Amino acid sequence: MDLVHNAIEAGSDHITVDIHQDDAQGVLELTVRDNGPGMDEALQRRVLDPFCTDGKKHPERRMGLGLAFLKQLLDMTGGTFSLRSEPGEGTRVHCRFNPGHIDCPPLGDLSGSLMALFSYPGSFELELNRSRGDLQYRVYRSELHDVLGGFDDPESLSLLNQFLESQEDFHGETDP
């Protein structure tokens, strides 16, 4: 979720999240792409340093642990991390987790996390591409917003949650 929040706060208006899971192959991949302002090489190095922050996003903090912590987790559990960004071209973060490693955290409540992302305030498009094995689905925030009439009331949020749970249940999030 932090990667998407970072993209929104950086000014992105289109964010794509790809989540690919293949239990038979022991694969869990996450890619987040945005059309934000991008980063030069110096800033890319700084965002991977847990003891540096620009002081703008959270003025009271002196550290920015997000990407650095994610990269460390992946390094410690046999996963991979890549960050690609160009000024004016947006940013792409790709993570390949090693779900077979004992210290790799479980995926958790994916539908709940996705609901929080889709209902995050602001004017942006979020495209989710989710696959598990041979099954897949794609959903856009704008389509959900149009169908539900917004994300401001409990009934809409409940329907959003039910929809996302149904997609994940159908695609196997709930293991037997």
C-alpha angles and dihedrals in degrees: 000000000000092000091057092044090051090052093050093047090049089058103261115155096186122046125175121200119192118189115183121182127178111173094184090057095038092241131147116167131178124190124180119188127180140177094225128129094287127216136262120231094266092054091046089057091047095052089056092053109089092204096058132075133161090234092228103094095046109010093187094057125084095190136054108204102168107095093022091055092046092050091048091050091051093046092050094049100044096260129129134238131195132179121193123179141150127189108264092009104080131238137279123198118187124188127183111193126202101223091183092065113100092227096049106109118235120257090251126188097352096170091052092049091047091050089055090051096048092047095045108127120254144068108283140115117242117193117193121196110185127179134173114182107313095340122091145163137188127204135176126213092225092057092049090047092051094047095045097038092236138320098264104101134059093243093056091047091049091052091047090052092048091051094049092045090051091052092048094044090050090048094048108261090139105070117210 
